[in-house]
Amino acid sequence: MPPHEWGLAFKKLLEVRGVERGKGKRNDRTCETVSQVAGELGVDRRTAHNRMKAADVYEQLPEEWQAQEAGRGGQ
């Protein structure tokens, strides 16, 4: 799976679990962090953050470019 697709899926998982991204977004000790969710998946937090950044960049592309990328299988 290309990094941006993994990042998109991970962002959806964070949303479903109520985890907010960004510095200082953990409001109390009961809230999960991005690092904790990444760890549950066996992924380093830096890798998860880098893949989410790739997803953010992908989401900013024009729709035509996104369609081309999807047609190429993300390669």
FENKA-V221804 format. One record per residue. N is the residue number from 0. PHI is phi in radians with two decimals (NA if undefined). Layout:
N_PHI, N_PHI
This chain:
0_NA, 1_-1.08, 2_-0.95, 3_-1.19, 4_-1.21, 5_-1.05, 6_-1.07, 7_-1.10, 8_-1.13, 9_-1.15, 10_-1.07, 11_-1.14, 12_-1.05, 13_-1.06, 14_-1.09, 15_-1.08, 16_-1.51, 17_1.34, 18_-1.61, 19_-1.67, 20_-1.54, 21_1.96, 22_-1.12, 23_1.26, 24_-1.45, 25_-1.45, 26_-1.47, 27_-2.63, 28_-1.28, 29_-1.58, 30_-1.39, 31_-1.31, 32_-1.97, 33_-1.00, 34_-1.07, 35_-1.15, 36_-1.15, 37_-1.05, 38_-1.06, 39_-1.07, 40_-1.57, 41_1.34, 42_-2.03, 43_-1.10, 44_-1.05, 45_-1.15, 46_-1.11, 47_-1.06, 48_-1.12, 49_-1.11, 50_-1.22, 51_-1.18, 52_-1.11, 53_-1.08, 54_-1.15, 55_-1.07, 56_-1.12, 57_-1.02, 58_-1.15, 59_-1.49, 60_-1.20, 61_-1.03, 62_-0.99, 63_-1.10, 64_-1.24, 65_-1.08, 66_-1.12, 67_-1.10, 68_-1.10, 69_-1.14, 70_-1.19, 71_-1.53, 72_1.34, 73_1.33, 74_-1.76
